[in-house]
Amino acid sequence: MTTTKTAVQWVQERAPQYRPRVAVVLGSGWGGLTTHIEQPVRIPYAELEGFPKATVPGHQGELWLGRIGGVDVAVMSGRKHAYETGDVTGMRVPLETLRELGCRIVVQTNAAGSVRADMPPGSLMVLSDHINLTQRSPLIGEGGAERFVNLSDAYDPDLRALAKETAAQLGVPLHEGVYVWLMGPQFETPAEIRMFQKLGADAVGMSTVPETILSRYLGLRVVALSLMTNMAAGLSAESLSHAHTLAQAKASGDTASTLLARFIARL
Ligand code: HPA
């Protein structure tokens, strides 16, 4: 039975032909990447010990093994969000599993709210840095000096440069900016968004940062891309909802996933 096997063993048994070097975490709007995976093997999270059991519509839970432009990848379609249970460690076992499988780079993606007038819905942004406004950490309880993870250049400068170069070649505008992690699940208030603008935020969202912290702890290189699905609260007349996020994510998803696939092929 699968439950008696670790996720690593199970993946190696199901997809022995792949040695993934690059892990990808797909957020809302980025699901189109899976159409770029050659000869995929799809493993439902339900078969993988310690992987999240999804509770959010639009986030299906499957690990895809395969190849994108000659690069062996392990793609997480669906992630665990801290707002589901309050637990910020939900992505630990999956990330450990991906590292154990051979991944050395984690490409994260998400949907975010824009707090910048020059970044309207549909815009793409590579993260230069983040602000952890939740002040929660997936490393609480760890021992040893390794827990004091250095988050300077948490988002790898070389990988960011490569993302920008790839976007320029494709003629896709790619902004660079600071992502603020909020617990959610409620959206922000307009007053909060005005505060975040003053704090140096470019985008706001409810994911990614705990995975970045865990990945850096595990010694993985990180790069992260945001798709702006809306102007943040108070910055436009549109009302915010999860349905709106998903609709906008769908509308811009093709460009986003084409850029992502081209970027991964260069890693
Ligand atoms: N706020 C927080 N998270 C989000 C938003 C937002 O406006 N849009 C997409 N994810």
Boltz pocket constraint, residues with backbone or C-beta under 6 A from the ligand:
constraints:
  - pocket:
      binder: B
      contacts: [[A, 111], [A, 112], [A, 113], [A, 114], [A, 186], [A, 187], [A, 188], [A, 204], [A, 205], [A, 206], [A, 227], [A, 229], [A, 230], [A, 231], [A, 232], [A, 233], [A, 240], [A, 245]]
      max_distance: 6.0
